[in-house]
Amino acid sequence: MNIWESLEIFGKGLLQIGAVRYLASPLVFLAILIGGWIVAHIWAALGRKLTAAGIGWGQTVVPACVHPLHVFFLVTGIYAALLLFPGFEAHTALLAFFTKLYRSCMIILAAWIFYNLASVPYLQLSAVVKRMDVQSNKAVLPIFSKALRFVIIALAALIVAQEWNFSISGLLAGLGLGGLALSLAAKDMLASLFGGIIILLDKPFKIGDWIEAASIEGTVEDITFRSVKIRTFTQALVTIPNAKVVDSAITNWSRMGKRRVVLKLELDAQTPPAALRIVKNAVLHTVKTHKSVHPETATVSFDDLTGAGVLFSVIYYTRTTKWETFLSIREDILLNILQLLEKHHVPLAVPVQQVHLTREQTEQQRCVPIQKVETDGVKKSLDKPL
């Protein structure tokens, strides 16, 4: 007797005792698990192919479905094994319970996939987010991700509750009344919330920008739905509610295309006009030919006469907006101007203070006796006889 005849006899014996009915349930469970393992490997290979081809789904949809896919085949295998278990279909209440449980698991798995897709790394690769230009602001994506995940969890919870015959109409009505009471009690918080939405949508600034808002100047460190955190130049961290930020004028210094420099000098009034003209042309040429200055913005002029001399103005714009580089450029041009003044013998004006004395003050000064201060040595020498 060969092996096939032995297996045939063994199978007929199992059929006679009804053991196959009990073996079908675990066999189906194992078959579904093996099929799920094969599908997971095919799915991972598909993701690698899409990524290599430059298709975004290979980096977003495929990784987000990997773990839910494993759980799906596990839950489906258990459910199928229960349905094939002998006598299970006779228990109607138990069958209905496990059917609802299986459907709830499918809803949770679907929500799990969307929850993964709502994470920040996946949103950065999303075509919708790229079209909305949301990724340009570092603060928008985390907040948008948290809000989207909250909505997904809330919808999944409501659908699962409805699946288990819970009345959600009363819950929604209660949430509406509770929301109205909450909005009245927390109107300032809601004002900051809507202010945060306006900031994130309008994008007057982003994290890392140097701004001035609500009389506070510094670098933006964080933007939330409630407040904006600004690090001042004294290294203090100031938290400003969004409502105040939106209601105030916002100056974004980081978005300047160039920086303006206004230099005021007073030259000696005794300088000949010819020398002043030579100095003016030399300074104008120096400023315009500087590599860090917009040449078309440079102006040099004599503005006015003061009590000390001639007011000399130099105005120009630098190409950079970085503070340290801006200071270096301004310092370099100032030193060059001082060298030109020294070269052409044009001194800076010295402030002169004029004192006017009245006749009474003059007479009083004349009447003041002159006091002589004698040292001890001189006094002793005078006391000696000649």
HELIX and SHEET records of a PDB file:
HELIX    1   1 ILE A    3  ILE A   17  1                                  15    
HELIX    2   2 ALA A   19  ALA A   52  1                                  34    
HELIX    3   3 GLY A   56  GLY A   58  5                                   3    
HELIX    4   4 VAL A   61  LEU A   84  1                                  24    
HELIX    5   5 PHE A   88  ALA A   90  5                                   3    
HELIX    6   6 THR A   92  LEU A  117  1                                  26    
HELIX    7   7 VAL A  120  GLN A  124  1                                   5    
HELIX    8   8 ALA A  127  MET A  132  1                                   6    
HELIX    9   9 VAL A  140  GLU A  163  1                                  24    
HELIX   10  10 ILE A  168  ALA A  185  1                                  18    
HELIX   11  11 LYS A  187  ASP A  202  1                                  16    
HELIX   12  12 ASN A  242  ASP A  247  1                                   6    
HELIX   13  13 TRP A  253  ARG A  255  5                                   3    
HELIX   14  14 PRO A  273  LYS A  288  1                                  16    
HELIX   15  15 PRO A  295  THR A  297  5                                   3    
HELIX   16  16 TRP A  323  LYS A  343  1                                  21    
HELIX   17  17 ARG A  359  CYS A  367  1                                   9    
HELIX   18  18 ASP A  376  ASP A  383  1                                   8    
SHEET    1   A 5 LEU A 237  PRO A 241  0                                        
SHEET    2   A 5 SER A 227  THR A 232 -1                                        
SHEET    3   A 5 ILE A 216  ILE A 223 -1                                        
SHEET    4   A 5 TRP A 210  ALA A 213 -1                                        
SHEET    5   A 5 THR A 251  ASN A 252 -1                                        
SHEET    1   B 3 ARG A 259  ASP A 268  0                                        
SHEET    2   B 3 GLY A 309  THR A 318 -1                                        
SHEET    3   B 3 THR A 299  LEU A 305 -1                                        
END                                                                             
